[in-house]
């Protein structure tokens, strides 16, 4: 019961942090496009535009979920928030993949590719173990099953693509700090997705049980969205600093 | 008109976000004038006044646009998009401004006043009249993708798109009337649905309105953008015929640019109908809110 009273607090925190990430992301991309004429790389613009679209969609999903939760007093099963989250996750994957391809094309070598393959195998190994050991998809409908596999899988793909930022850290000069925050945030989001999935498909949500699992998922989401917001703030300040120089 | 001289000539072209304010101000003025001059049936007159006030602004930006497109040497999709992006943004913000005024007015005004002020818009809710169907209430439970609903939405919206294109082609900027009309219909219906559902369930009408907007926003914007693109294509072709020498190279290049724009409008239309059909099929919350509002309406009647 103590956990249940915290659910609305964490929902509000998630909404605030997601909103901050979306607003700061939008501000950063808007500033980036204003500097477009000063010879900024098109790939960089494309990547950050899709990142901003992705985080705006995630924030809209959180807002929809929050409103539905506050009006109907229970979190929606498969509904409109998922539409925004699916679209947002795909935008993020496109953004990070584009950046990864760009980095490998310009600075790639076989050692880094092998290391990335190894890291990818580790992430997918953990994911496979997670799907295999927790049989929580029996009895759910096709939409729930699809999303149950979709969210952890796409978050893993986003994480693997974003790990290239760490691999090529020495080659990224300008936006190093901001981008490294984004990678850490992606780890937190993946953990949040895995816990949320467990929470949602064990029928905890339907029974109105929040508990440690639900709260754990929300804590990871709060950390993730806060780090996205900090990342975009760092990127924005860096861009402003460059502009003043 | 006096109002248009309050803003510099290229104000909307380069400060697209301000068109939201313009949409808000002009639709409030339109509503106030119409309710004073035609208190018996102000709904369509208000839309006409708002469109009339917007016409000079649009005329200015379309003339600038036609001159820019005429000076393009080679065709590319990127150039086409870059040329038209500001006009699309202007339309989007104008549309959102008008939609917001009609929604808030519906939410805040008493029912009796709503029934009079927005009579024509409210009739659309019961299947009468001509409007884009971002507000379809058809029941289609039980399929992954409701193909029948998709075709029904697409065919209705295609007629609206065609009307926008033809109106713009014949009258230059006349499609703004249909765009304003659509914004007013959608704003009124979303507002009244939230208001009735709130009265039925005792929930906050603003929270319900927020949910409705978040549910309809993706397909509403896709559908609206398709109408904007058709209107822009029609308007610029219309000005092209007047300003350029007929069948000259420049004439054909501008003409081709805008046919591609119309094609892009069709793509947006198909996407919008697809998203709407999917959302109506799978978002139970939206159906629940509509049911609450229908129940409240039947209690009132």
Interface residues (C-beta under 8 A of the other chain):
Chain A: X60 X63 X64 X67 X68 X70 X71 X72 X76 X78 X79 X80 X83 X84 X87 X142 X143
Chain B: X144 X201 X203 X204 X207 X208 X210 X211 X214 X215 X217 X218 X279 X282 X283 X284 X285 X286 X288
